[in-house]
Amino acid sequence: MNKRLESLMERISALSEDAQDELLDHVAIIEARQSGVYRLSDEERAAVKQGLEAAERGEFVSDEDMAAFFKRHGA
């Protein structure tokens, strides 16, 4: 392990658990980009399942709500 990585590991250990979890999410994205395979976390898998079940019930967000979302988030 090089010195920069050692320093980074020390700083990471001082972060809150929430911040460490966020960092792990970013690491997973980097790994997926390099390997071409993204592995869902248990939370993501549950969210996908919940979304599919809602879609099967015909529960969708309105076009107006989606337009407002994209306007709010700059997309």
Secondary structure as UniProt FT lines:
FT   HELIX           3..13
FT   HELIX           17..35
FT   HELIX           42..56
FT   TURN            57..58
FT   HELIX           63..72
FT   TURN            73..74
//
